[in-house]
């Protein structure tokens, strides 16, 4: 009974509070839900400091990985079930660490970069995706988020953001 409840709660969180159950492009819906959640926290003043954004990103990575292990049924064989979007949340939150000033343009660029690197799955993202189980499910989006951070920092450096 307790394990069933824990699995159900884990599945709800791993689905991005239901956003991962979208019938089309669940990863994008999950990322939009994560961005809306991030914007809500930011509007409340909870993400003013970079350190708070780092805590949010790191916490989502660790807790998300644990919840993915709890959410998956032992007999589930699908490598990266589409309904799991907590990895998109973690990757986007990593990306958002690099945002220096919150504008619509910076939010669109951050969102677009993360979706680009997550969808492209080249180089380090593809390697991370090969890791086994819940670690692999989370790792590719974490790496895509890190790649997005590098590009955002370059854009800030050259004055395009």
WODA-V182307 format. One record per residue. N is the residue number from 1. SS is DSSP state (hx for helix, st for strand, lp for the rest). D_FIRST is the distance of its C-alpha to the first C-alpha in whole Angstrom. Layout:
n/ss/d_first
N/SS/D_FIRST
N/SS/D_FIRST
This chain:
n/ss/d_first
1/lp/0
2/hx/4
3/hx/5
4/hx/5
5/hx/6
6/hx/9
7/hx/10
8/hx/11
9/hx/12
10/hx/14
11/hx/15
12/hx/17
13/hx/19
14/hx/20
15/lp/21
16/lp/23
17/lp/22
18/lp/22
19/hx/26
20/hx/25
21/hx/24
22/lp/28
23/lp/30
24/lp/32
25/lp/33
26/hx/29
27/hx/30
28/hx/33
29/hx/31
30/hx/29
31/hx/32
32/hx/33
33/hx/30
34/hx/30
35/hx/34
36/hx/33
37/hx/31
38/hx/33
39/hx/36
40/hx/34
41/hx/34
42/hx/37
43/hx/39
44/lp/37
45/lp/39
46/lp/36
47/lp/37
48/lp/41
49/lp/41
50/hx/41
51/hx/38
52/hx/36
53/hx/36
54/hx/35
55/hx/32
56/hx/31
57/hx/31
58/hx/30
59/hx/27
60/hx/26
61/hx/27
62/hx/25
63/hx/22
64/hx/22
65/hx/22
66/hx/19
67/hx/17
68/hx/19
69/hx/18
70/hx/14
71/hx/15
72/lp/16
73/lp/15
74/lp/16
75/lp/18
76/lp/20
77/lp/23
78/lp/25
79/lp/27
80/lp/26
81/lp/24
82/lp/26
83/lp/23
84/lp/23
85/lp/25
86/hx/24
87/hx/27
88/hx/29
89/hx/29
90/hx/29
91/hx/32
92/hx/34
93/hx/33
94/hx/35
95/hx/38
96/hx/38
97/lp/39
98/lp/42
99/lp/43
100/lp/46
101/lp/47
102/lp/44
103/lp/46
104/hx/45
105/hx/47
106/hx/45
107/hx/42
108/hx/43
109/hx/44
110/hx/41
111/hx/39
112/hx/42
113/hx/42
114/hx/38
115/hx/38
116/hx/41
117/hx/40
118/hx/36
119/hx/38
120/hx/41
121/lp/39
122/lp/42
123/lp/43
124/hx/40
125/hx/37
126/hx/38
127/hx/38
128/hx/34
129/hx/33
130/lp/33
131/lp/31
132/lp/28
133/hx/24
134/hx/23
135/hx/26
136/hx/29
137/hx/27
138/hx/27
139/hx/31
140/hx/33
141/hx/32
142/hx/33
143/hx/36
144/hx/37
145/hx/36
146/hx/39
147/hx/41
148/hx/41
149/hx/42
150/hx/45
151/hx/46
152/hx/46
153/hx/48
154/hx/50
155/hx/51
156/hx/51
157/hx/54
158/lp/56
159/lp/56
160/lp/54
161/lp/51
